[in-house]
């Protein structure tokens, strides 16, 4: 399986702007710029896309791990925060809340730790990854 995305940039790093298009066209000439990355400009940015990728991958992996353990989640919601400091992406912080009938907190914590360690995006990210997991 291979997925693609294309970035187009015009102009200088600070005054220029660009757009991103993904193979599925979910992003279709989606704007990004210096301001959308480092200020409050309109558009997306690489760190936001990394956060979306990690939250989505982890959440799906957690659902699979829970299913393999005999549990079907009613819902799983994960927020991911990617931290950029001094031009270096330093960390990914996952915060997940799930409704899983019949599971104990210990079983849920083990499943969440498994998903954190084994989702493909976690494996790709060479940074500090933290997880806060809770049942609701």
C-alpha positions as CSV (number, residue, x, y, z in Angstrom):
1,X,0.0,0.0,0.0
2,X,1.3,3.4,-0.9
3,X,-0.4,6.8,-0.3
4,X,0.7,10.1,-1.8
5,X,0.3,13.8,-1.2
6,X,1.7,16.8,-3.1
7,X,2.8,20.1,-1.8
8,X,3.2,23.2,-4.0
9,X,4.9,26.3,-2.7
10,X,5.2,29.8,-4.3
11,X,7.5,32.5,-3.0
12,X,9.7,32.9,-0.1
13,X,9.4,31.0,3.2
14,X,7.9,33.8,5.1
15,X,5.9,35.7,2.5
16,X,5.0,32.8,0.2
17,X,2.2,30.4,0.4
18,X,1.3,26.9,-0.8
19,X,-1.2,24.2,-1.0
20,X,-1.5,20.5,-0.2
21,X,-3.4,17.9,-2.1
22,X,-3.8,14.3,-1.0
23,X,-4.3,11.2,-3.2
24,X,-7.9,10.9,-2.0
25,X,-8.4,14.7,-2.5
26,X,-9.7,15.0,1.1
27,X,-7.1,17.8,1.1
28,X,-7.6,19.5,-2.3
29,X,-5.3,22.5,-2.7
30,X,-5.6,23.1,1.0
31,X,-3.8,26.3,1.9
32,X,-0.7,26.5,4.1
33,X,1.7,29.3,4.8
34,X,4.1,30.7,7.3
35,X,1.2,32.2,9.2
36,X,-0.8,29.0,9.4
37,X,2.2,27.2,10.7
38,X,3.7,29.8,13.1
39,X,0.9,32.2,13.9
40,X,-2.9,32.1,13.6
41,X,-3.3,32.2,9.8
42,X,-5.9,30.4,7.9
43,X,-5.0,26.9,6.5
44,X,-3.2,23.9,7.8
45,X,0.4,23.0,8.6
46,X,2.6,20.0,8.8
47,X,2.4,19.6,12.6
48,X,-1.5,19.7,12.5
49,X,-1.4,17.0,9.8
50,X,1.0,14.9,11.9
51,X,-1.3,15.2,14.9
52,X,-4.3,14.1,12.8
53,X,-2.4,11.2,11.4
54,X,-1.3,10.1,14.9
55,X,-4.7,10.5,16.5
56,X,-6.4,8.6,13.7
57,X,-3.9,5.8,13.6
58,X,-3.8,5.3,17.4
59,X,-7.5,5.4,17.7
60,X,-8.0,2.7,15.0
61,X,-5.3,0.5,16.4
62,X,-6.8,0.8,19.9
63,X,-10.1,-0.4,18.4
64,X,-8.4,-3.4,16.9
65,X,-6.5,-4.2,20.1
66,X,-9.7,-4.0,22.1
67,X,-11.5,-6.2,19.6
68,X,-8.7,-8.9,19.8
69,X,-9.2,-8.9,23.6
70,X,-13.0,-9.4,23.2
71,X,-14.2,-5.9,23.7
72,X,-16.1,-3.6,21.3
73,X,-15.8,0.1,22.1
74,X,-18.9,2.2,22.0
75,X,-16.6,5.2,21.2
76,X,-13.0,6.3,21.3
77,X,-12.0,9.9,21.1
78,X,-8.3,10.9,20.8
79,X,-6.7,14.2,20.7
80,X,-3.0,14.5,19.7
81,X,-0.8,17.5,20.3
82,X,2.5,17.8,18.3
83,X,5.0,20.1,19.9
84,X,7.5,22.1,17.7
85,X,10.3,23.8,19.6
86,X,13.3,25.6,18.1
87,X,12.6,24.2,14.7
88,X,12.4,20.6,16.0
89,X,9.3,18.4,16.4
90,X,9.9,17.3,20.0
91,X,6.8,15.3,21.0
92,X,3.4,13.8,20.4
93,X,1.0,13.8,23.3
94,X,-2.0,11.5,22.9
95,X,-5.1,11.9,25.1
96,X,-7.8,9.4,24.6
97,X,-11.2,8.8,26.2
98,X,-13.2,5.7,25.5
99,X,-16.4,4.0,26.4
100,X,-15.8,0.3,26.4
101,X,-18.5,-1.9,28.0
102,X,-17.3,-4.6,30.4
103,X,-13.6,-3.6,30.5
104,X,-11.6,-2.9,33.6
105,X,-9.3,0.1,33.8
106,X,-6.3,-2.2,33.9
107,X,-7.3,-4.0,30.8
108,X,-8.0,-0.7,29.0
109,X,-4.7,0.8,30.1
110,X,-2.9,-2.3,28.7
111,X,-4.8,-2.1,25.4
112,X,-4.0,1.6,25.1
113,X,-0.3,1.1,25.8
114,X,-0.2,-1.7,23.1
115,X,-1.9,0.7,20.6
116,X,0.5,3.5,21.4
117,X,3.5,1.2,20.9
118,X,2.3,-0.6,17.8
119,X,0.3,1.8,15.7
120,X,2.2,2.4,12.5
121,X,2.4,6.2,13.0
122,X,3.9,5.7,16.5
123,X,6.5,3.4,15.1
124,X,7.4,6.0,12.4
125,X,7.7,9.0,14.8
126,X,11.1,9.2,16.3
127,X,10.1,11.5,19.2
128,X,8.8,11.4,22.7
129,X,5.3,10.0,22.7
130,X,3.1,10.3,25.8
131,X,-0.3,8.9,26.5
132,X,-3.1,9.7,28.9
133,X,-5.9,7.2,28.6
134,X,-9.2,7.2,30.5
135,X,-12.5,5.4,30.5
136,X,-15.6,7.5,30.5
